[in-house]
Amino acid sequence: MQSSTVFITLWLLLIVFSVLSPVTEAQPPTYRDHVCPNTTTFLINSTYQANRDTLLTSLSSNGSRGNGFYNTTSGRNPDTVYGLFLCRGDLSTSVCQACVTFASTDISRRCPVEIAAVVWYDECLLRYSDENIFSAVAEEPATILFNIKNATGTEIPFDQLVAATVVMNMNDITTQTENKPAGSKKFATRETKLSSFQTLYTLAQCTPDLSGSGCSRCLQGARENLPNGWQGGRVLSPSCNIRYETYPFYNLAAVSPQPPPAPEEEKQNKSNRIPVLVASLSAIFGLAVVFISAFFIWRRRNSRDEENSQEVQLLGLVNEHSRETFNGENGERSQEFPSIRLDVLHAATNHFFDENKLGQGGFGPVYKGTLADGKEIAVKRLSETSSQGLVEFKNEIMLIAKLQHRNLVRLLGCCLEKNEKLLVYEFMPNKSLDVFLFDSKLAAQLDWQKRFNIIKGIARGILYLHEDSRLKIIHRDLKASNVLLDHEMNPKISDFGMARIFEDKNEANTNRVVGTYGYMAPEYAMEGLFSIKSDVFSFGVLLLEIISGQKNNGFHHLEHGESLLTFAWKLWSKGEGMELIDQVLVPSCVASEVLKCIHIGLLCVQEDPADRPTMSSVIFMLASDSTITLLCPSEPAFSVGRAITKPAEPISDDGVFSVNEVTISNFSPR
């Protein structure tokens, strides 16, 4: 019985000590990016390779150096290799050693024959080159990462506070350089209160071999590239790095050193060690269950922090995992969103040559591009005069990067270099739905079966956004020009610049009404209220456009000035729904399917959002046979038409009126 108690006691103590031990020491380093241009390579089994391998071994064996930095060379000219590593300033020597050891092997795997390379992890960076890189400022290649969540709820302008705090960190490092011997750490952190419940954490670091002015120059360049408007961001360069977050991402205890004890205190401490140790063990044993519970709570919170710190890569070369995703060789999407170099996109689009231009929209022009491996892409370029800007650019990255469905266009990557803001998509050879739908010559290529399949595909895509994806998303700009067609005429919804993540509530309100005239639900255009039923309304408009081949925006039938919605309802209510159909569909249409689609479209454009079906109901109705009984729609109230005067009945100025005087933001098709 006694031995059993001892065993249980020892077992609990082991668990507690394992909980209390630093978790990071057991974790492999967190990879962020690497650069190794393949323009300069060495031969396999060459002298340079032997020197490179010797250098990496030397770096690995010196990973436990106290200041977290080491540089050395290997070999003689012309095959000399220069190398260094830098660990984050708050980490222990054991964590630094583990990162450098891992990096020494990892970099040769990622860059097997490249003469120069650099690899970044959260814990360290490692670099080698055939040129002397010691004491030289290297601001490029740089990698920019940012937390995908927007900064909200702060009492001080967030971007201003970040900039000011980073400058203070830079000043701290300058002060350290002046007061410490050469080769000391150039590392500073700072915590700044954003509000009563939120803190800003910032970090800046340079390689210790830089001079004070060199370090300041490197950090200044990094600060200029630091992404704004997000909860976190960082810039990684070969000589320095800057980072800010709204959660502690470094060891707070390690960056808040305590003053050394006085000699008398040191003696007293030694005499008190044994009683303190006994008391500590007793306390640990008594609180074992509490600590174990705390461990699981910590794990849960840590997983949330990892979600909050998901980052999007914006500059630098595409990392290996991103490149696999970009080439379509990996079935899973990387959490680290791919960045594509500007020079790659210039080459793919022939420097955005006009002949490669696919179209022009509110965002800016879209160009066709062909990569070196023959893969075709579409590049959306934010123009300086665009009616949209960084908000929509960030929004599209943040949302579509998390979505994957066969009826949603796939965003392959982005680029933010030299004032360019570019989004790269999979190429859709048949452009957008409006190109075919509203062109009298091309419309014949869309027979009824193709149009019916397009209707069902769009409905499936919206259903995924509303109910099946990780996020509940309202598109807010569903229209024919935002439905792209692949080589088999399958529809893919695009353009998430206006989309909003929708929380668990019935509706939301916005002061900024955005979208396209003719597709907006009445409650959204008039009052700024939007919900999933706003997208249902837009789908209903789009469905009626697909059937009729006519645009709702600007549709005016004969002398009555009716909208497409009112015109469709009047025909349907009189039993003449087939008169709405595009004449090119007559030979191929199935009357029962056409009438059912008109009926569904009218249900979707009802004035009261509560009277509109959900997209799951729409999918069910579309899949059901023609015998299903549908609710009877009332006349669409949101009938934006125009008054047409008759020559025989002139009216006075008092009789002139304007329909729909509401002010809305009208964005052109993209």
Secondary structure, 3 states (H helix, E strand, C coil): CHHHHHHHHHHHHHHHHHHHCCHHHHCCCCEEEEECCCCCECCCCCHHHHHHHHHHHHHHHCCCCCCCEEEEEECCCCCCEEEEEEECCCCCHHHHHHHHHHHHHHHHHHCCCECCEEEEECCEEEEEECCCCCCCCCCCCCEEEEECCECCCCCCCHHHHHHHHHHHHHHHHHHHHHHCCCCCCEEEEEEEEEECCEEEEEEEEECCCCCHHHHHHHHHHHHHCCCCCECCEEEECCCEEEEEECCCCCCCCCCCCCCCCCHHHHHHHHHHHHHHHHHHHHHHHHCHHHHHHHHHHHHHHHHHHHHHCCEEECCCCCCHHHHHHHCCCCCCCCCCECECCHHHHHHHCCCCCHHHEEEECCCCEEEEEECCCCCEEEEEECCCCCCCCHHHHHHHHHHHCCCCCCCECCEEEEECCCCCCEEEEECCCCCEHHHHHCCCCHHHHCCHHHHHHHHHHHHHHHHHHHHHCCCCEECCCCCHHHEEECCCCCEEECCCCCCEECCCCCCEECCCCCCCCCCCCHHHHHHCEECHHHHHHHHHHHHHHHHHCCCCCCCCECCCCECHHHHHHHHHHCCCHHHHCCHHHCCCCCHHHHHHHHHHHHHHCCCCHHHCCCHHHHHHHHHCCCCCCCCCCCCCCCCCCCCCCCCCCCCCHHHCCCCCCCCCCCCCCC
